[in-house]
Amino acid sequence: MIKPFDLDQAIALPHPYTAPMLGKPDYTSSISAEVALLMALEYLHDAHISGNASYHALAALEYVAAIVAAAGLDPDALKPRGAIKNGGRTNV
């Protein structure tokens, strides 16, 4: 069953990856879940077109991780379990 999730709610947004890249200590800000989703998409797009792809990809990861945590989802749920066949190769 799908659990309702209020996109207007404020969520905690830690910056464990991007803050050190900017020479700042890790910090946490607050943002609405809706804006976090939009920012994650924006950062993924920017990662594709910018010269600083690693920063933008890590920023997107921070936003998505914050949404996953706020929704109470299991972040390990989508990790592969065991070997997966991929075009004749086996990934573990």
C-alpha positions in Angstrom: 0.0 0.0 0.0 1.2 3.5 -0.9 1.8 5.7 2.2 0.7 9.3 1.7 3.5 11.8 1.7 3.0 15.5 2.1 5.2 17.4 -0.4 4.7 20.6 1.5 6.3 19.3 4.6 9.7 20.6 5.7 12.5 18.0 5.6 16.0 17.9 6.9 18.6 18.2 4.1 22.1 17.2 5.3 25.0 18.1 3.1 27.7 15.5 3.9 29.1 15.3 0.3 28.8 18.8 -1.1 29.8 20.9 1.9 33.3 19.5 2.1 33.7 20.1 -1.7 33.0 23.8 -0.9 35.4 23.9 2.0 32.6 24.0 4.5 31.8 21.7 7.5 28.9 19.3 7.0 25.6 21.1 7.8 21.9 20.5 7.6 19.4 22.8 6.2 15.6 22.6 5.9 13.6 22.6 2.7 10.1 21.4 1.5 9.9 17.9 0.0 8.5 19.4 -3.2 11.5 21.8 -3.6 13.9 18.9 -2.8 12.4 16.8 -5.6 12.7 19.7 -8.0 16.2 20.5 -7.0 17.3 16.9 -7.3 16.0 16.9 -10.9 17.7 20.2 -11.6 21.0 19.0 -10.2 20.8 15.8 -12.2 20.2 17.9 -15.3 23.1 20.2 -14.4 25.4 17.1 -13.8 24.7 16.1 -17.4 25.5 19.5 -18.9 28.0 21.1 -16.6 31.8 20.9 -16.2 31.3 20.1 -12.5 29.3 16.9 -12.9 30.5 15.2 -9.7 29.3 18.1 -7.5 25.9 18.2 -9.1 25.5 14.5 -9.0 26.4 14.4 -5.3 24.0 17.3 -4.6 21.2 15.4 -6.3 22.0 12.4 -4.2 21.8 14.5 -1.0 18.3 15.8 -2.0 17.0 12.3 -2.9 18.4 10.8 0.2 16.7 13.5 2.3 13.4 12.6 0.7 13.9 8.9 1.2 14.7 9.5 4.9 11.7 11.9 5.4 9.3 9.4 3.7 10.5 6.6 6.1 11.6 4.4 3.2 14.3 1.8 3.5 17.3 3.1 1.5 18.5 -0.5 1.1 15.3 -1.8 -0.5 16.4 -1.3 -4.1 19.9 -2.7 -3.7 20.4 -5.9 -5.7 20.3 -9.1 -3.8 22.8 -11.7 -5.1 23.8 -12.0 -8.7 22.0 -10.3 -11.6 22.3 -11.3 -15.2 23.2 -8.4 -17.4 23.7 -9.1 -21.1 25.6 -12.4 -20.4 27.7 -10.9 -17.6 27.0 -11.5 -14.0 27.0 -8.5 -11.6 27.2 -9.1 -7.9 
